[in-house]
Amino acid sequence: MPLQFLVPLFLAGLAAVAIPIFVHLTRKQRAKVVEFPSLMFLERVPFHAESRRKIHHWLLLLARALAVILIVAAFSRPFLRDSDVASGATSGPRERVVLLDRSYSMGIGDHWERATDAAREATQQVGPLDRLSLVTFASSAEMVIRSTVDRTRFASALDTLRVSDQATSYGPALKLAQTILEESELPAKELVLIGDFQRTGWTGEEGVSLPEGTIVTPVAVGDEAPENRAVSAVSLPRQRFSGRDRVTPTARITRLGGDAPEDIEVVLEVDGRELQRSTVQLPAEGSASVTFEPFTLAERHTRGSVRIATEDALVPDDAYYFVSSPGRALSVQILEDAQNRGASSLFLQRALSISAENVFDVTVRATGSLGPDDLTGTNVLVVNDRPLAATSATALRSFVEEGGGLLVVLGERISWPTELGDLLPGAFTGPVDREEGRGGRLGYLEYDHPVFEVFRGPRSGDFTGARFFRARGLTVEPSDSSTVLARYDDGSVALAERLLGEGRVLVWTSTLDAFWNDLAVQPVFLPFVHQLVRYASGRTETLASFQAGQVLDVSDARAMETAGLGEAVGALAGEDELVTVTPSGATAPLPAGEGPRFLRLEEQGFYEIRPPGGAGARPLVVAVNVEPSEADLAALDTEEVVASITAGPRSTALPGSENARTELLRREDQERRQSLWRLLLMGAFGLLALETVLSNRVSRTVRRGSHATA
């Protein structure tokens, strides 16, 4: 149990003890000469001279010297190395990271209160050199407090936290904790993981490996998983009826837990009022679908929700919110040859008319020339094997450059004006017969392209069964604007695209009927035509809702169109400032400017976007839902998590890295935990008080002795 000093240099101050002794022993008393005219009136007093000074008051001297020694020792910061007092500090100061789960499943019962209490408890028995970090997580991780020694600040930050509407994901939080611990120079490292440990949030492939020696303490606050019912999805197929959109909502209801089937009520609400109520029987550990009666979609940004009438322990997943607007179908105009009207476009028109959600609004025309008014409101123009007049060049070029889609089908009767030669991805030639009798086949498809991406997986569509007997040649020079998307088995081009301005031009070198090929009678024809037209339009799939945690750029026309708000982008762009109203009723401005306007979708429900003070006008609305996977409350084995993040390759210290810096931190931590300097200073102050009493007593004794001698 050796005694050591944190700042031994201060021990040089012990020399100060010798200074008063040296001065006291060497100082000589000097006689003071006073000139006086006569000595007859003065009394003779014997004068005793000492050639050597002596110490008469040893106790007083010892008190003063010991006080100096204690003060010097206190400034030297002594501590007992490896003593019983220091046993709690032998590992040195600690870097403690607290991970706190904020996913919406933590709102069950008293889970959140128990979790925050566990986080507060993690701050107890923390030494003066220990550092605390607080990281909250759900689908993403957030650094709340980084390496602080202030427990009050930690507790204050903890008081401001609430359960989020996001799902659980352990990976981001553990990665962030690993970074904090690896960057810490403190010798001891601890991780406290607090949550309900949902299995759905753990993949086993997080790739986290904490520094060697890290102590992991899991704190599970969840009890046995309760039975849970959830609205996991809602589809909104629509059909046109009397010129208006009719929506038929179908909801998927899941049930986790239970022993026997049960009947539950499901409610459909539209624009805040209950529209329908239906009963569905749910099996134990199963799911069922409920389809409501169609309703007419009359207003833009119509709000809707499907919810379970009786709430269970996990409330957020009992409802599903959506927003839908009428008139979202793609306007497709097909130009066909007047002399062969109906025959060449039969398969194409029929394929586009078969759509569960009424995606395409098709018009077939045989006009000879196109003007600007002919293309107003059109999303995609299909030039289907017919001559195109040169007088259409100006209108067609403007249509494409401003964002329109053009699909050119190179059949028998096609002719193309020279004024629009640069509109196509390459120059085409006359018809070429494929292998006589058998026909050629498609030999290459660009599956990374959006047109063919849906056919990438197994049993998602087979193009090899289609035979091609004739096709036109197309010479394409690959560039940033021109790309070949499909080739025949002899290497010639089957499908190519060109990007021009804001629009897209697709060229199909065969026909879309049954004359030059038999693709039109293959199962892949319908989804292939749908993909061609969708991609040509440039419009992405409209989403009825988003998930909590996503970010929407209100100034991004494509993102707003994806949200079903594309028609309002022009109006929004003209507004100097916008205001967002969150589902909880809070308002937040979206500042004016040419840059992005990010809207963080953090809450479940409806977000409204409107001009400041805007009243009367129907606001833009975005629906936000929780992640349905969080509905599965099955718990993860905490030992599995600990074993995974503490196993595998560890970061090891280089030779000499555990050097003076780490040793100094350990010594400083031990000294601060023991705080012997406080005791030494208290002793020094006590001795100084004793010295004051003794010196006063000695002074009085000396004065009385002098008077007696006199």
C-alpha positions in Angstrom: 0.0 0.0 0.0 2.7 2.5 -1.1 2.0 6.2 -0.8 2.3 8.1 -4.1 1.9 11.7 -5.2 0.1 12.9 -8.3 2.2 16.1 -8.5 5.4 15.3 -6.7 7.0 18.5 -7.8 5.2 20.4 -5.1 7.2 18.4 -2.5 10.0 20.9 -3.2 7.9 23.2 -1.1 9.0 21.3 2.0 12.1 23.5 1.9 9.9 26.3 3.1 9.9 24.6 6.6 13.6 25.4 7.0 13.2 29.0 6.2 11.6 30.2 9.5 14.0 28.0 11.5 17.0 29.4 9.7 15.9 33.0 10.1 15.0 32.5 13.8 18.4 30.9 14.6 20.6 33.3 12.6 18.8 36.7 13.2 20.8 38.8 15.7 19.2 41.4 18.0 20.6 44.8 17.2 20.9 47.5 19.9 19.2 50.7 19.1 21.1 53.8 20.0 19.0 56.6 21.5 20.7 59.9 22.2 19.5 61.3 25.5 20.9 64.3 27.4 21.0 62.8 30.9 20.7 59.3 32.4 20.1 60.3 35.9 16.4 59.7 35.7 16.7 56.2 34.1 16.9 52.9 35.9 19.7 50.5 35.1 18.5 47.2 33.7 20.8 44.3 33.3 21.3 43.3 29.6 21.7 39.7 28.8 23.4 39.0 25.4 23.4 35.6 23.8 26.0 34.7 21.3 23.7 31.9 19.9 20.0 31.9 19.5 18.0 29.0 21.1 14.5 27.6 20.5 12.4 28.1 23.5 8.9 27.1 22.3 9.3 23.7 20.5 5.5 23.0 20.4 4.8 26.2 18.6 7.6 25.6 16.1 6.3 22.0 15.5 2.8 23.2 14.9 3.9 25.8 12.3 6.3 23.4 10.6 3.7 20.6 10.4 1.1 23.0 9.0 3.5 23.9 6.2 4.2 20.2 5.6 0.5 19.3 5.3 -0.2 22.2 2.9 2.7 21.2 0.7 1.6 17.5 0.8 -2.0 18.5 -0.1 -0.8 20.4 -3.2 1.2 17.3 -4.1 -2.0 15.3 -4.3 -1.1 12.1 -2.4 -3.0 8.8 -2.9 -2.6 5.2 -1.8 -1.7 2.9 -4.6 -3.8 -0.3 -4.8 -5.2 0.2 -1.3 -8.6 -0.8 -0.1 -9.7 2.8 -0.4 -8.7 2.8 -4.1 -10.0 -0.6 -5.0 -12.9 0.9 -6.9 -10.5 2.8 -9.1 -8.0 0.3 -10.1 -9.4 0.1 -13.7 -9.1 3.8 -14.1 -11.6 6.4 -15.4 -14.4 5.0 -17.6 -16.0 6.0 -20.9 -19.7 4.9 -20.4 -22.1 5.0 -23.3 -25.8 4.6 -22.7 -27.9 3.5 -25.6 -31.6 4.2 -25.1 -34.3 2.7 -27.4 -36.9 5.3 -28.5 -38.9 3.1 -30.9 -42.6 3.3 -30.7 -42.9 -0.2 -29.1 -41.3 1.4 -26.0 -44.7 3.2 -25.4 -46.2 0.0 -24.2 -47.2 0.2 -20.5 -44.5 1.5 -18.4 -41.6 0.5 -20.6 -40.4 4.0 -21.3 -40.5 5.1 -17.6 -38.5 2.0 -16.7 -36.0 2.7 -19.5 -35.4 6.3 -18.4 -35.0 5.1 -14.8 -32.4 2.6 -15.9 -30.6 5.4 -17.8 -30.5 7.6 -14.7 -29.3 4.7 -12.6 -26.4 4.3 -15.1 -25.1 7.7 -14.0 -24.8 6.6 -10.4 -21.4 5.6 -8.9 -19.7 7.6 -11.6 -16.3 9.0 -10.7 -15.1 12.6 -11.2 -13.1 11.5 -14.3 -15.7 9.2 -15.8 -17.4 10.4 -19.0 -21.0 9.8 -20.0 -22.5 9.7 -23.5 -26.2 9.3 -24.3 -27.3 7.9 -27.6 -31.0 7.4 -28.5 -32.0 5.2 -31.4 -35.0 3.9 -33.3 -34.6 3.4 -37.1 -31.6 5.8 -36.8 -29.3 6.9 -34.0 -28.9 10.4 -32.5 -26.1 11.7 -30.3 -27.7 13.5 -27.4 -24.7 13.9 -25.0 -21.1 13.2 -25.9 -18.5 12.4 -23.3 -19.6 14.7 -20.5 -18.6 14.6 -16.8 -21.7 16.6 -15.8 -24.3 14.2 -14.5 -26.9 17.1 -14.2 -26.6 17.8 -17.9 -27.1 14.2 -18.7 -30.2 14.0 -16.5 -31.6 17.2 -18.0 -31.2 15.8 -21.5 -32.9 12.6 -20.5 -35.9 14.5 -19.2 -36.6 16.1 -22.6 -36.7 12.7 -24.5 -40.0 11.1 -25.7 -40.9 7.9 -27.5 -40.7 8.4 -31.3 -42.9 6.9 -34.1 -40.0 5.0 -35.7 -39.2 1.3 -35.6 -36.2 -0.4 -33.9 -32.8 -0.8 -35.6 -29.8 -1.6 -33.4 -27.1 -1.3 -36.1 -26.8 2.5 -36.3 -26.8 3.0 -32.5 -24.1 0.3 -32.0 -22.0 1.7 -34.8 -22.1 5.1 -33.1 -21.3 3.6 -29.7 -18.3 1.8 -31.2 -17.0 5.0 -32.6 -17.3 6.8 -29.3 -15.5 4.0 -27.4 -12.8 3.7 -30.0 -12.0 7.4 -30.0 -12.0 7.5 -26.2 -8.5 7.6 -24.5 -9.9 6.5 -21.1 -8.7 3.0 -20.1 -12.0 1.5 -19.1 -15.0 1.3 -21.4 -18.6 0.4 -20.7 -21.8 0.1 -22.8 -25.3 0.1 -21.3 -27.9 -1.0 -23.8 -31.5 -0.2 -22.7 -34.6 -1.3 -24.6 -37.2 -4.0 -25.1 -34.8 -5.9 -27.4 -37.2 -6.5 -30.3 -36.0 -9.3 -32.6 -37.1 -7.4 -35.7 -34.5 -4.7 -35.1 -31.6 -7.2 -35.1 -30.3 -8.7 -38.3 -27.1 -10.3 -36.9 -25.1 -8.6 -39.7 -24.6 -5.3 -38.0 -20.8 -5.7 -38.2 -20.1 -4.1 -34.8 -17.1 -5.1 -32.8 -16.5 -3.1 -29.6 -13.0 -2.3 -28.3 -11.4 -5.1 -26.3 -12.3 -5.1 -22.7 -15.6 -3.2 -23.1 -18.1 -4.2 -20.5 -21.6 -4.5 -22.0 -24.6 -4.3 -19.7 -28.0 -5.1 -21.3 -31.1 -3.8 -19.6 -34.3 -5.3 -20.9 -37.4 -3.4 -19.9 -40.0 -5.4 -21.8 -42.1 -8.1 -20.2 -43.6 -11.0 -22.1 -44.7 -9.9 -25.5 -48.5 -9.0 -25.3 -51.0 -9.9 -28.0 -50.9 -7.2 -30.8 -53.2 -6.4 -33.7 -52.1 -4.0 -36.5 -53.2 -2.5 -39.8 -50.1 -3.5 -41.8 -51.1 -2.2 -45.2 -53.8 -0.5 -47.3 -54.2 -0.7 -51.0 -56.2 1.9 -53.0 -57.2 0.5 -56.4 -59.4 2.9 -58.3 -61.6 2.8 -61.4 -63.2 5.5 -63.5 -67.0 5.8 -63.2 -69.0 8.6 -64.9 -65.8 10.5 -65.3 -64.9 10.4 -61.6 -62.4 8.2 -59.7 -63.9 5.5 -57.4 -61.5 4.1 -54.8 -62.0 0.7 -53.2 -59.8 0.5 -50.0 -58.5 -2.9 -49.0 -56.7 -3.2 -45.6 -54.5 -6.0 -44.4 -55.0 -6.7 -40.6 -52.4 -8.9 -38.8 -52.6 -10.5 -35.4 -49.6 -11.6 -33.3 -50.5 -13.8 -30.3 -53.8 -15.2 -29.1 -55.2 -18.7 -28.9 -58.4 -18.6 -30.9 -60.0 -16.6 -33.8 -61.6 -13.3 -32.8 -63.8 -10.8 -34.5 -62.7 -7.1 -34.6 -64.2 -4.0 -36.1 -62.3 -2.0 -38.6 -63.2 1.6 -39.4 -62.7 3.6 -42.6 -62.5 7.4 -42.1 -62.3 9.9 -45.0 -61.5 13.6 -44.3 -62.1 13.1 -40.6 -65.5 11.5 -40.6 -66.3 7.8 -40.3 -67.4 6.5 -43.7 -67.7 2.7 -43.2 -67.3 0.1 -40.5 -66.6 -3.6 -41.2 -66.0 -6.7 -39.1 -63.3 -9.2 -39.9 -62.3 -12.4 -38.2 -58.7 -12.7 -37.3 -57.0 -16.0 -36.7 -54.5 -16.5 -33.9 -51.0 -15.6 -35.2 -52.4 -14.8 -38.6 -53.9 -12.1 -40.9 -57.0 -11.3 -42.9 -58.1 -8.7 -45.4 -61.1 -6.4 -45.3 -62.4 -4.6 -48.4 -64.6 -1.6 -48.0 -67.3 -0.3 -50.4 -66.0 2.1 -53.1 -66.2 5.8 -52.5 -65.9 8.7 -54.9 -62.7 10.6 -54.8 -63.8 14.2 -55.3 -61.2 16.5 -53.7 -57.5 16.8 -54.0 -55.4 15.7 -51.1 -58.3 13.7 -49.6 -57.3 12.3 -46.2 -58.1 8.8 -45.2 -57.4 6.3 -42.5 -58.2 2.7 -41.7 -58.1 1.9 -38.0 -58.9 -0.9 -35.6 -61.9 0.2 -33.4 -60.5 -1.2 -30.2 -57.0 -0.1 -29.3 -54.5 -2.6 -27.9 -51.3 -2.3 -25.9 -49.4 -1.0 -29.0 -51.5 1.9 -30.2 -49.6 3.5 -33.2 -49.9 0.4 -35.5 -53.7 0.3 -34.9 -54.2 2.9 -37.6 -53.0 3.4 -41.2 -53.1 6.9 -42.8 -53.2 7.7 -46.6 -53.7 10.7 -48.9 -55.2 10.3 -52.4 -56.1 12.8 -55.1 -58.3 12.4 -58.2 -56.9 12.6 -61.8 -53.6 10.9 -61.2 -53.9 8.7 -64.3 -51.3 9.2 -67.0 -52.6 10.8 -70.1 -51.4 8.7 -73.1 -52.1 9.8 -76.7 -51.6 7.1 -79.4 -51.0 8.3 -83.0 -51.8 5.6 -85.5 -52.1 5.5 -89.3 -55.4 6.6 -90.7 -55.4 3.9 -93.4 -54.8 1.1 -90.9 -56.8 2.5 -88.0 -57.4 0.3 -85.0 -55.3 -2.7 -86.2 -51.8 -1.6 -85.2 -52.9 -0.1 -81.9 -55.3 -2.9 -80.8 -52.9 -4.7 -78.5 -51.3 -1.6 -77.2 -54.6 0.1 -76.4 -56.0 -3.1 -74.7 -52.9 -3.5 -72.6 -53.0 0.1 -71.3 -56.7 -0.2 -70.5 -56.1 -3.2 -68.2 -54.9 -1.5 -65.0 -56.1 -2.2 -61.5 -55.6 1.4 -60.4 -56.7 3.1 -63.6 -53.1 4.3 -64.2 -53.5 5.2 -68.0 -56.0 7.5 -69.7 -55.7 6.5 -73.4 -56.7 8.5 -76.4 -56.2 7.2 -80.0 -55.9 9.7 -82.8 -55.1 9.5 -86.5 -54.4 13.2 -87.1 -51.8 14.2 -89.7 -50.2 17.1 -88.0 -49.6 18.1 -84.3 -49.8 21.5 -82.8 -49.1 22.8 -79.3 -52.8 22.5 -78.3 -52.9 18.8 -79.4 -50.3 17.9 -76.8 -51.6 20.0 -73.9 -52.2 17.8 -70.9 -50.5 14.7 -72.5 -47.9 12.8 -70.5 -46.8 10.3 -73.2 -47.2 10.4 -77.0 -46.9 7.1 -78.8 -46.1 7.4 -82.5 -47.3 3.9 -83.5 -46.1 2.9 -86.9 -47.3 5.9 -88.9 -45.8 8.8 -90.9 -45.2 12.0 -89.0 -45.6 15.3 -90.8 -42.7 17.8 -90.8 -45.2 20.5 -89.5 -45.3 18.6 -86.2 -41.6 19.1 -85.6 -41.8 22.3 -83.5 -44.6 21.2 -81.3 -43.1 17.7 -80.7 -39.7 19.0 -79.9 -41.1 21.5 -77.3 -43.2 18.7 -75.9 -40.2 16.5 -75.2 -37.9 19.2 -74.0 -40.5 20.4 -71.4 -40.8 16.9 -69.9 -43.1 14.9 -72.1 -42.5 11.3 -73.0 -42.3 10.0 -76.6 -42.5 6.3 -77.6 -41.7 5.7 -81.3 -42.7 2.3 -82.8 -40.8 1.6 -86.0 -43.2 -0.5 -88.1 -43.9 -0.9 -91.8 -45.5 2.6 -92.3 -43.2 4.8 -90.2 -41.6 7.9 -91.7 -39.7 10.5 -89.8 -39.1 14.2 -90.7 -35.5 15.2 -91.1 -36.2 18.2 -88.8 -36.5 15.8 -85.9 -33.6 13.5 -86.8 -31.7 14.5 -83.6 -34.7 13.7 -81.5 -34.1 9.9 -81.9 -31.2 8.0 -80.2 -30.0 7.0 -83.7 -30.8 6.7 -87.4 -33.0 3.8 -88.4 -33.0 1.8 -91.6 -35.5 -0.3 -93.6 -37.1 -3.5 -92.3 -34.8 -6.5 -92.0 -36.2 -10.1 -92.0 -35.0 -12.2 -89.1 -34.3 -15.9 -89.2 -36.8 -17.2 -91.7 -39.5 -19.5 -90.2 -38.2 -19.5 -86.7 -37.6 -15.8 -86.1 -35.0 -14.2 -83.8 -35.2 -13.6 -80.1 -34.2 -11.0 -77.5 -30.7 -11.7 -76.4 -29.9 -8.8 -74.1 -31.9 -6.8 -71.6 -30.6 -4.0 -69.4 -32.1 -5.3 -66.1 -30.7 -2.3 -64.1 -32.9 0.0 -66.1 -36.3 1.0 -64.7 -38.1 -0.5 -67.8 -36.7 -4.0 -67.2 -36.0 -3.8 -63.4 -39.3 -5.5 -62.5 -38.4 -8.5 -64.6 -35.1 -9.1 -62.8 -36.2 -11.6 -60.3 -37.1 -15.3 -60.9 -40.5 -16.0 -62.3 -41.1 -12.3 -62.9 -41.4 -12.5 -66.7 -39.7 -14.4 -69.5 -38.9 -12.5 -72.8 -37.1 -15.5 -74.4 -40.4 -17.0 -75.5 -41.2 -14.1 -77.9 -40.1 -14.5 -81.6 -39.3 -11.5 -83.8 -39.6 -12.0 -87.6 -38.9 -8.4 -88.8 -37.4 -5.3 -87.3 -35.8 -2.1 -88.5 -32.1 -1.5 -88.0 -31.1 1.3 -85.6 -27.6 2.7 -85.3 -26.9 4.1 -81.8 -23.7 5.8 -80.7 -23.7 5.3 -76.9 -23.4 8.6 -75.0 -24.6 10.3 -71.9 -28.0 11.0 -73.6 -28.4 7.8 -75.7 -28.5 4.3 -74.4 -29.3 0.8 -75.7 -31.8 -1.0 -73.4 -32.4 -4.2 -75.3 -30.8 -6.1 -78.2 -31.8 -9.1 -80.4 -29.7 -12.3 -80.3 -27.7 -11.1 -83.3 -26.7 -7.9 -81.5 -28.9 -5.5 -83.3 -30.8 -2.9 -81.3 -34.3 -3.7 -80.1 -35.0 -0.8 -77.7 -33.0 2.4 -77.2 -33.6 5.7 -75.4 -32.5 9.3 -75.7 -32.7 12.0 -73.0 -33.6 15.4 -74.3 -34.2 18.4 -72.0 -36.6 17.2 -69.3 -38.1 14.5 -71.4 -37.4 11.0 -72.7 -37.6 9.4 -76.2 -37.9 5.6 -76.5 -37.6 3.8 -79.8 -38.8 0.2 -80.4 -37.5 -1.2 -83.6 -40.3 -3.8 -84.1 -44.0 -3.5 -83.8 -46.4 -3.7 -80.8 -48.9 -5.9 -82.6 -48.9 -9.5 -83.8 -47.6 -8.8 -87.4 -43.8 -8.6 -87.0 -43.5 -10.6 -83.8 -45.6 -12.5 -81.3 -44.6 -10.5 -78.2 -48.2 -9.2 -78.0 -49.5 -12.7 -77.1 -46.8 -13.4 -74.5 -47.5 -12.9 -70.7 -44.8 -10.3 -70.4 -46.5 -8.0 -73.0 -48.8 -6.2 -70.6 -46.3 -5.4 -67.8 -43.7 -4.5 -70.5 -46.0 -1.9 -72.1 -46.9 -0.5 -68.7 -43.2 -0.1 -67.8 -42.5 1.5 -71.2 -45.2 4.1 -70.8 -44.5 4.8 -67.1 -40.8 5.4 -67.7 -41.5 7.5 -70.8 -43.7 9.8 -68.7 -41.0 10.4 -66.2 -43.5 10.1 -63.4 -42.5 8.0 -60.4 -45.0 5.8 -58.5 -47.3 7.8 -56.4 -47.1 7.0 -52.7 -50.3 7.2 -50.6 -48.1 7.6 -47.5 -44.6 7.8 -46.1 -43.0 6.2 -43.1 -41.9 8.1 -39.9 -38.3 9.1 -40.1 -38.2 10.0 -43.8 -37.3 13.5 -45.1 -39.3 15.2 -47.9 -37.8 18.1 -50.0 -40.8 20.3 -50.6 -38.9 22.2 -53.3 -38.1 19.0 -55.3 -40.8 18.6 -57.9 -40.0 14.9 -58.4 -40.2 14.2 -54.7 -43.5 16.1 -54.4 -44.9 14.2 -57.4 -43.9 11.0 -55.7 -45.9 12.1 -52.7 -49.0 12.8 -54.8 -48.4 16.5 -54.6 -46.8 17.1 -58.0 -49.7 19.3 -59.3 -49.0 21.8 -56.5 -45.2 22.2 -57.1 -45.7 25.3 -59.3 -47.9 27.0 -56.7 -45.4 26.2 -53.9 -42.5 27.5 -55.9 -44.2 30.9 -56.1 -44.6 31.2 -52.3 -42.0 33.2 -50.4 -42.6 31.2 -47.2 -44.5 28.0 -46.3 -45.8 26.7 -42.9 -45.9 23.1 -41.9 -48.5 21.9 -39.3 -47.5 18.6 -37.7 -49.9 15.9 -36.6 -49.5 17.0 -33.0 -50.6 20.6 -34.0 -47.2 22.3 -33.8 -46.2 24.7 -36.6 -42.8 25.1 -38.2 -41.8 27.4 -41.0 -40.3 26.3 -44.3 -38.1 29.3 -45.1 -38.1 30.9 -48.5 -35.2 30.5 -50.9 -34.0 28.7 -53.9 -32.4 25.8 -52.0 -34.1 22.7 -50.7 -36.9 22.9 -48.2 -36.6 19.8 -46.0 -39.6 18.5 -44.1 -38.7 15.9 -41.5 -41.6 13.4 -41.2 -41.1 12.4 -37.5 -44.7 11.9 -36.4 -47.5 9.6 -37.4 -50.5 11.3 -39.0 -51.1 14.1 -41.4 -48.7 16.9 -42.2 -50.2 20.1 -43.7 -48.2 22.4 -46.0 -49.7 25.9 -46.6 -48.8 29.5 -47.0 -48.6 31.6 -43.8 -52.1 32.6 -42.7 -53.6 30.6 -45.6 -57.2 29.9 -44.8 -60.1 28.5 -46.9 -57.9 26.8 -49.5 -57.5 23.1 -49.2 -54.0 22.5 -47.8 -51.5 20.1 -49.2 -51.3 17.0 -47.0 -48.7 14.2 -46.5 -49.6 11.0 -44.7 -47.1 9.4 -42.4 -47.3 5.9 -40.9 -45.2 3.8 -38.6 -43.1 0.9 -39.8 -45.3 -2.2 -39.6 -42.5 -4.6 -38.7 -42.4 -3.0 -35.2 -45.7 -4.8 -34.6 -43.9 -8.0 -33.9 -43.0 -7.7 -30.2 -41.0 -11.0 -30.0 -38.0 -10.4 -27.8 -34.3 -11.0 -28.7 -32.0 -12.9 -26.4 -29.8 -10.3 -24.8 -26.9 -12.7 -24.6 -27.0 -13.1 -28.3 -26.5 -9.4 -28.7 -23.7 -9.2 -26.2 -21.9 -12.2 -27.7 -22.2 -10.7 -31.2 -20.8 -7.2 -30.5 -18.0 -8.4 -28.2 -16.9 -11.3 -30.4 -14.8 -11.3 -33.5 -11.9 -9.1 -34.4 -11.1 -6.6 -31.7 -9.1 -3.4 -31.9 -5.8 -4.1 -30.1 -3.4 -1.5 -28.7 -0.1 -1.0 -30.4 3.1 -1.7 -28.3 3.7 1.3 -26.0 0.3 2.8 -26.5 -0.7 1.9 -22.9 1.9 4.5 -21.8 2.3 7.4 -19.6 -1.0 9.1 -20.7 -3.1 6.1 -19.6 -1.1 5.6 -16.4 -1.6 9.3 -15.6 -5.3 9.0 -16.0 -5.4 6.0 -13.7 -3.3 7.7 -11.1 -5.4 10.9 -11.3 -8.6 8.9 -11.0 -7.4 7.1 -7.9 -6.3 10.3 -6.3 -9.6 12.0 -7.0 -11.6 9.1 -5.7 -9.6 9.1 -2.4 -9.3 12.9 -2.0 -6.7 12.7 0.7 -5.7 16.3 0.0 -9.0 17.4 1.6 -8.0 15.7 4.8 -4.5 17.2 4.7 -5.8 20.7 4.2 -8.3 20.2 7.1 -5.4 19.1 9.3 -3.3 22.1 8.2 -6.1 24.5 9.0 -6.5 22.8 12.4 -2.8 23.2 13.2 -2.8 26.8 12.1 -5.7 27.4 14.5 -3.7 25.7 17.3 -0.7 27.7 16.4 -2.7 30.9 16.8 -3.8 29.9 20.3 -0.3 28.9 21.3 1.3 32.0 20.0 -1.1 34.2 21.8 -0.5 32.3 25.1 3.3 32.5 24.6 3.1 36.2 23.9 1.1 36.9 27.1 3.6 34.8 29.1 6.6 36.7 27.8 4.9 40.0 28.5 4.2 39.0 32.1 7.7 37.8 32.6 9.1 41.2 31.3 6.9 43.1 33.7 8.0 41.0 36.7 11.6 41.6 35.9 11.0 45.3 35.6 
